[in-house]
Amino acid sequence: MSVKKINVAIVGLGFGAEFIPIYQRHPGANLYAICQRTKSKLNAVGDAFGVERRFTDFNELLKEPTLDAVHINTPIPDHAWQSIAALKAGKHVACTVPMATSIADCKRIVELVKQTGKKYMMMETVVYAREFLHIKELCEKDELGRIQFLQASHQQDMDGWPNYWPGLPPMWYATHCVGPMLALTRATAEYVSCFGSGTIRKELIRKYRSPFAVETAHIKFKDSDLSARIYRSLFDTARQYRESIDVYGSKKSFEWTLIEHEQHVLHTAKLPEEKIPSRVKTPDYARLLPGPIRRFTTKGVYDLAKKTHLSFAQGAGHGGSHPHLVHEFVTALTHKRDPFPNAKQSANWTCVGLCAHQSALKGGAIVKLPAFTL
Ligand SMILES: NC(=O)c1ccc[n+]([C@@H]2O[C@H](COP(=O)([O-])OP(=O)(O)OC[C@H]3O[C@@H](n4cnc5c(N)ncnc54)[C@H](O)[C@@H]3O)[C@@H](O)[C@H]2O)c1
């Protein structure tokens, strides 16, 4: 008996456009529609990828009775209300990071998933990136030994990005750091303490009343001997773009490279000092995917700008994670299981950042993760 394909609509066609050809080729999915506000861009993208159903109004899209799921890639302030509206309309939701920018909205989404029985997945790229998959494989083969500590960073200069970015508290967008550490250990965050450091330009502080150039948080894992450290900067801090994870084990430790495109480093215990570090090239994990979408783990399969004659702020990439995200979401729906991360896990990862920022504003006070995320 053949399984019904999942009808998916992509909402927001900047970063979101990257996912169109993947859903079009996934054996369990049907790219049902696309949605975005500007009609000219909607049509340019729709024509380039041969998508017939096009919507400029998200609420109109939700009225489609045969639509099963939405994949939301709109600006950060739209994630929560669109996820809530879609769940209320009986649609499954995949949403880019972060889940929301308030704890109340995270709670509402978790509650709605419980009430409706629909699925929610936060599309965190790092937990499906080849680096993460490689570290996970090392853990599964017990090559690292006992995990002793984890740390992660995400630094980016967001000057010149769309209007919801300027001044955004760094920890409000911390899931690229938090996600991999909790995903690797299958742990839940219990409480955090965070310090703010430095000061951004006056005009950047106004919108979110967040003065910090850098935020550094410690996270205590629940029912575990582990804790982790994360740090983030978005403005007025000189640093090449970096999303990184370091995992320290009793036998081996993985450290993300300091400079993009250099090879990462694996440290092996008990060797002569100069032999402890060795360079590692992370393999590609396309083999985990259905044949028709394997090629999308490789950067630059599609040049969206060339294909649509539009400019895109986002390029392909994110460690080859995009087809893995689509595959996880679609197979979770076809197999009627929770995706990873599910709503509660997504809320825990997102709320680590929201609680961390609260902590920074209170000079580092311990802030407990809300009970609905535990
Ligand atoms: N690695 C990652 O996980 C990653 C990478 C890039 C972007 N993102 C996230 O993706 C989102 C989009 O990023 P971007 O750079 O493409 O932003 P963008 O501002 O360039 O694009 C947003 C798109 O959403 C559309 N849109 C806005 N409001 C809408 C509405 N109400 N209904 C339908 N469409 C609407 C816009 O027309 C635009 O096409 C952001 O939230 C960002 O955080 C995540």
The ligand as an SDF file (V2000), in Angstrom:
LIG
                    3D

 44 48  0  0  0  0  0  0  0  0999 V2000
   20.7040   28.4240    9.6720 N   0  0  0  0  0  0  0  0  0  0  0  0
   19.4440   28.7620    9.8530 C   0  0  0  0  0  0  0  0  0  0  0  0
   18.7320   28.0820   10.5630 O   0  0  0  0  0  0  0  0  0  0  0  0
   18.8930   30.0090    9.2120 C   0  0  0  0  0  0  0  0  0  0  0  0
   19.5950   30.6220    8.1750 C   0  0  0  0  0  0  0  0  0  0  0  0
   19.0220   31.7200    7.5540 C   0  0  0  0  0  0  0  0  0  0  0  0
   17.8050   32.2380    7.9830 C   0  0  0  0  0  0  0  0  0  0  0  0
   17.1630   31.6210    8.9990 N   0  0  0  0  0  0  0  0  0  0  0  0
   15.8720   32.1470    9.4470 C   0  0  0  0  0  0  0  0  0  0  0  0
   14.9860   32.2090    8.3530 O   0  0  0  0  0  0  0  0  0  0  0  0
   14.1310   33.3320    8.4520 C   0  0  0  0  0  0  0  0  0  0  0  0
   14.1330   34.0970    7.1630 C   0  0  0  0  0  0  0  0  0  0  0  0
   15.4220   34.5820    6.9130 O   0  0  0  0  0  0  0  0  0  0  0  0
   15.7570   35.3460    5.5640 P   0  0  0  0  0  0  0  0  0  0  0  0
   17.1680   35.7440    5.6500 O   0  0  0  0  0  0  0  0  0  0  0  0
   15.2620   34.5710    4.4030 O   0  0  0  0  0  0  0  0  0  0  0  0
   14.8330   36.6250    5.7710 O   0  0  0  0  0  0  0  0  0  0  0  0
   14.2520   37.6140    4.6990 P   0  0  0  0  0  0  0  0  0  0  0  0
   13.7450   38.7710    5.4760 O   0  0  0  0  0  0  0  0  0  0  0  0
   15.2400   37.7920    3.5870 O   0  0  0  0  0  0  0  0  0  0  0  0
   13.0390   36.7900    4.0540 O   0  0  0  0  0  0  0  0  0  0  0  0
   11.8390   36.5880    4.7140 C   0  0  0  0  0  0  0  0  0  0  0  0
   10.7800   36.1830    3.7040 C   0  0  0  0  0  0  0  0  0  0  0  0
    9.5410   36.0540    4.3750 O   0  0  0  0  0  0  0  0  0  0  0  0
    8.5350   36.7370    3.6210 C   0  0  0  0  0  0  0  0  0  0  0  0
    7.5000   37.1840    4.5420 N   0  0  0  0  0  0  0  0  0  0  0  0
    7.5800   38.1380    5.4980 C   0  0  0  0  0  0  0  0  0  0  0  0
    6.4200   38.2400    6.1770 N   0  0  0  0  0  0  0  0  0  0  0  0
    5.5870   37.3200    5.6330 C   0  0  0  0  0  0  0  0  0  0  0  0
    4.2410   36.9510    5.8880 C   0  0  0  0  0  0  0  0  0  0  0  0
    3.5300   37.5360    6.8200 N   0  0  0  0  0  0  0  0  0  0  0  0
    3.7040   35.9490    5.1370 N   0  0  0  0  0  0  0  0  0  0  0  0
    4.4120   35.3430    4.1910 C   0  0  0  0  0  0  0  0  0  0  0  0
    5.6940   35.6650    3.8700 N   0  0  0  0  0  0  0  0  0  0  0  0
    6.2650   36.6440    4.5910 C   0  0  0  0  0  0  0  0  0  0  0  0
    9.2550   37.8640    2.9580 C   0  0  0  0  0  0  0  0  0  0  0  0
    8.5510   38.3130    1.8500 O   0  0  0  0  0  0  0  0  0  0  0  0
   10.5900   37.1900    2.6090 C   0  0  0  0  0  0  0  0  0  0  0  0
   10.4940   36.4680    1.4140 O   0  0  0  0  0  0  0  0  0  0  0  0
   14.6190   34.1610    9.6440 C   0  0  0  0  0  0  0  0  0  0  0  0
   13.7510   33.9450   10.7080 O   0  0  0  0  0  0  0  0  0  0  0  0
   15.9750   33.5840    9.9720 C   0  0  0  0  0  0  0  0  0  0  0  0
   16.1910   33.5630   11.3540 O   0  0  0  0  0  0  0  0  0  0  0  0
   17.6720   30.5200    9.6120 C   0  0  0  0  0  0  0  0  0  0  0  0
  1  2  1  0
  2  3  2  0
  2  4  1  0
  4  5  1  0
  4 44  2  0
  5  6  2  0
  6  7  1  0
  7  8  2  0
  8  9  1  0
  8 44  1  0
  9 10  1  0
  9 42  1  0
 10 11  1  0
 11 12  1  0
 11 40  1  0
 12 13  1  0
 13 14  1  0
 14 15  2  0
 14 16  1  0
 14 17  1  0
 17 18  1  0
 18 19  2  0
 18 20  1  0
 18 21  1  0
 21 22  1  0
 22 23  1  0
 23 24  1  0
 23 38  1  0
 24 25  1  0
 25 26  1  0
 25 36  1  0
 26 27  1  0
 26 35  1  0
 27 28  2  0
 28 29  1  0
 29 30  1  0
 29 35  2  0
 30 31  1  0
 30 32  2  0
 32 33  1  0
 33 34  2  0
 34 35  1  0
 36 37  1  0
 36 38  1  0
 38 39  1  0
 40 41  1  0
 40 42  1  0
 42 43  1  0
M  CHG  2   8   1  16  -1
M  END
$$$$
